[in-house]
Amino acid sequence: MYAPLRIDPHKALEEIATFQRKLAAGLKTLRELQEVRFGATPKEPVYREDKLVLYRFRGERAPTAKTPLLICYALVNTPYMVDLQADRSLVRNLLAQGEDVYLIDWGYPDGADRWLTLEDYIEGYLGRCVDVLRERHGVEAINLLGICQGGAFSLCYSALNPQKIRNLITMVTPVDFHTPDNMLAHWTRAMDVDLFVDTLGNVPADLMNWCYLTLKPLRLNQQKYVGLVDILDDPAEVENFLRMEKWIFDSPDQAGEAFRQFVKAFYQENRLVRGGLHIGGREVSLKHVTMPVLNIYAEQDHLVPPSASRPLREHVGTRDYTELSFKGGHIGIYVSSRAQREVPPAIHGWLRERSA
């Protein structure tokens, strides 16, 4: 026997009336909103190559750090999650701490980029950005911050070129791709990636976004839009919501050959930790990552679970390894209020201790 539903008619009417008021207010809010934009911090391009642009951010005061910090983001989204808006910006807070912050914008691949390889991205584009900063600042080595897939790229580059990286920071970075709770790895393990890429060429951004959304179908496809009703009468909150939506769906396509190589070597064969990963004819060994490493992971990350990130400790060659856990998810680690308070000071403090 099921217990009977007990519905208070007066409370139900109040909820219906509130819902109607918020919908009515939402129509006014949406009519008055301007186009939402992301990227809040002033920046200037310092290097261009093909689709890539290397930016230097400008803070309200001159940087005090002597070694530049280069952010290497993933290929699957635009990098402006790290500078979404003024009060939710990893970049802005790093600048306030005194860091000299640069960012790689990979751009939007098209048919001309179909045959770009992992070597092109890691030893080519990333490597030349590193060299640009070394020359601009007159230093032998720079600080590198790799995020998600960009963290995997940064690990590979640092292993191949340890003399050029002074300190390495990885954020929500997958290292062991075969942990039991890694849903993306399970999806791609039996994937015929050759047929996939040979058929599509470049991988469409919309297809990639659909795959990510279906990892949490109820939360990401229904609940968040139902919850939107609760904020329709708050223009600032609606603007924040739409800014996040714009970022999610303003994604680049994936260069087909690099996608094929990444899925095979990392997701299917787990070569980053098992060995046998070659970039440009040279084998990548994490034992050659001998510079100080700060590994930051998110405890509620459904894309890169902590179990996929923490094994970095066991594989790097450095004795100066630090691990930082963050109470949040894959996106919250950039934009939540907790992240703004905790992550940039932690990064700056760790770098400052190793600045001598």
N, C-alpha and C positions, 0 to 999 in steps of 0.2 A: 504494500500500500504506500502510495506517495502522499506526503503531507499536502494539504490544500494550500494554494497560493493565497497569501494574505496581502491584499493591495489596499492601501489607504487611498480612497478616491480623492480626498483633498490634496494629498501630497502629489498624486499623479497629475491632477489638474495644474498644480503649481509648476511641476516639471515641464509640462507641455507648454504652459505660458512662457516660462523662461526660455525654452527652446525656440519658440516663435519670436521672442524679443531678440534673441541673439542672431537668428536668421535675418531679421529685418535690419538689425544694426550692421550685419555683415555685408548686405547689399550696399549700404552707404560707405562702409570701410573700403570695399573693393573698388568702388567707383572713384574714390579719392586717392588711392594709392598710386604713387609713381612707379616707374620701372625699378625693380630691385636689382642691385648690383653687389658683387662680392669683390674683394680686394680693396681693403680699406687704407693700407699704408702706402705712402708715396714711394715710388721705385723708379729706377732708370735702367735701361738696357745697357749692358757693358760688352756683350758678345752675342753674335748671331751666327747660326749655321743651319742651313736648310730650314726646317720648321722650328728648330730649337731657338729659344731666347734665354740668355742668362741675365737675371736681374740683380741689382743691388738695391736694398731697401734703405730708406732714409728715415732715421728716427728724429725725435725732437732735440736730441743733443748728439754730439760727436761720439762715436764708439770709443770705449776705453780698452777693449780687447785688442791685443796686438796681432792675433792670428784670426783670419776670417773664418766664418762658419758657413759652409755650403750645404743647403738642403736639397736632397735628391728624393723626389717623390715617386710614387708608382706611375706606371703608364696608363692605368685603367681609369683614372679620373683626372680632372684638371687639378693643379696643385694648390688652388686657392682655399682649400679647407684650412690651411695653416694661417690664413689671413682673411677669414670670412667676413668679419665686420669689426668695428673699432673695439667693442667690448668683448669680442671672442676671437682673439688673434694671438696665436703662438708667436708669430713674427714680431708683432708690436711689443709683446712682453719681453721677448729676448732682446730687442733693441733697447728697451727701458732698463734692462740689466747691464747694458754696455756692450753687447755683442755686435759684431759687424756681420750682418746677415745677407747672404746671397741665396738665390733660388733658381733651379733649373725648371723652365717651362718647356715641356717636350713638344708642345704644339699638337696639331691634328693631322695624323698621317692620312695620306691619300694613295692613289694607285701607284704613284712614283716611289712610295716607301714599302711596297709589297715585299721586297726581298731584303729589307734590313734585318740583320742578325743580332744576336746577343752581343757579339763582338763589336758591332757597330755602336750599340748603345753604351756598353760598359767601357771597353778600351777606347772607343772612338769618341762619342759625344761627351760622356762623363769625364773621360780622361783629359780631353782638351779643355773642359771647363775648369778642372783642377789646375791644369797648367796655366790657364789665364789668371787665376787667382794667385798662384805662386809668383808669377811674373809681376802682377800689379802690386803686390804687397812686399815683394822682395824677400820671400820666405822659402825654405826648402820644403815645408810640409804645411798642410792646412788642416782644419777641423772639418769633419764630414758627418752630417746627420742624415741617415737614410730612413725612410718611412715606408712600411709595408713592403711591397715589391721593390721599391727603391732602396730599402734596407738590405734586401738580398743582393741587389746590384752593388751596393756599397761594400758589402762583405767580400764579394768577388773582386772588386777593384782593389780593396785594401790588401787582400791576400796576394794579389799579383804585383802590387806597387806599394809595399809597406813603407818605403822611404818617403813617400809623398803625403802620407796621412799621419798627422800628429796625434789626434784623438778621434776615435770613432764612436758615434752614438747611433744606436738602432732603436727605432720605435715601432711597436706592433709588427715586428718583422718575423716572418716564418723562417725557421731554420730546419727543423725536422718535419718533413711534409707527410710523414706516415704515422702520425699519432692517431689513436682510435677516434678521438672527437673532432678531427679535422674534416668537416663535411665537404669542403671544396675538393680535398684530396680524394675522398671516396667517390665523388662525382666523376672526377677526371681519370681515375685509375684505369678504367676499362674503355676509355674514350678512344675512338679511332681518329686521332688528331691529324693524321696525314689526309684522310678522306675529308675531314672537316675543313682544313685549310686549303686543300687542293680544289675543293668545291666553292668556297666562299672568297678565297683570296684574303684580303684584310677582314678581320672579324668585326662585324657591326657593333657599334656601341650599344644600340638598343637591345641586342641579343645578350650582351654581357650584363647590362642592367637588369634584364628580366631574370637571369640566372641568380644574381645577388638578391633580388627581391624575393624570390621563391625560397630562399633559405629560411626566411621568417615570413611566410605568406600572410598569416593573419595580422601580425603586427605591422608589417610594412605595406600591405595592400589594402587593409580595411581599417584597423583600429586607429591609425594616425589620422585618417580622413574623418572618421567619426569624431575623434577628439578635437578636430579643427573647429567644430561648432562651438566648443567651450571658449574659444579665444576670438571669435568673429567680431566681438565688440571692442577688441583691443587692437588698434592699428599697428602698434609696435610689435606685438606678438604675431600678428598676421604677416607683417613684413618679414620677420625672422623665419617664419614657417616657409614662406614663398622663396626666400633666399636659399634655404636649404634644399627645397625642391628643385630650384634652378640648377644648383650645383650638382645634384644627383643625376639629373637628366641631360646636363651639358657635358657629356663624356666623349672622349675621342674614340675613334675606331682603333683597333689593334693591328699593327703591322704583322702580316700573316706569318712570315718566316720566324720572326722573333717569338711570336706566340707559340708556334709549333715547338721550337727549341725549349722554351721555358716549361711548357706543359710536360714534355717528355723528360727533360733532365731533372726538373725539380719535383713536380707533382707525381709523375709516374715512377721515376727511377730513384728519386730521393738522393741524388748524387752530391748535393751540398754537404751531407754528413756521411754518406757511404763511400764517397770518393769516386773518381773517374769523371769529374766534371771538367771539361776543357773549354776555355774561352780563347779564341784566336790561336789555337795550337798549343797553349800552355795549360797545364793542369792547375786547377784551383784547389788549394789546401788551406782549410781554416787554421791550421797550425802556423801558417805564415802571417796570421793576424796577430802581430806582436805588439802593436800600440795599445794604450789604455782603451778599454771598451766600457761603455755604459749602455746596458740593455734595458729598455723600458717597455713593459707590456701591460695590457689592460686585462683586468681579472674577469670581466664579463664580455670578452671579445668573442663574437660568434664567427668571425672570418679568420682570425689568427688566434686560436685558443692559446692560453698560457703554456700548455703542454708542448706546443709547436715552437714557442719562442725560448723557453728556459733552457733547452739543451745546448744553447750556444756556449754556455759555461764549460761544458765538457769537451768542446771541440776547438776553441781558439787557443792560440799559442801564448797569449799574454798572461802574465801573472797579476796584472792590474785590471781585474774584471769586477764591475759593479752592476748589481741588478736592482731595478726599481719597479715595484708593482703599483698600478693605479686602479682605484676602485671606479670602474666605468667600462664603457664599451669602445669599440673600434673607432667610432666617430667622436664620442664624448671626450676622449683623451685630447682632442684638439679644441673643442668648443665649449665644454661645460664650465660653469663657474669654478668648480673645484679644480679643474685642469688649469685654469688661468692662475689660480693661487699657488698650485703645487709644482707643475711641470717646468715652466721656464726658470724659476729660481733654482730648482734642482739641477737642471742642465747647466746653468751659469755657474752655480757653486762648484759642481764637479769639474767643469773646465778651468775655473779659476785656481783650484787646488793643483792643477797640472800645467799651469801657465809658466812656471819658472823654467 
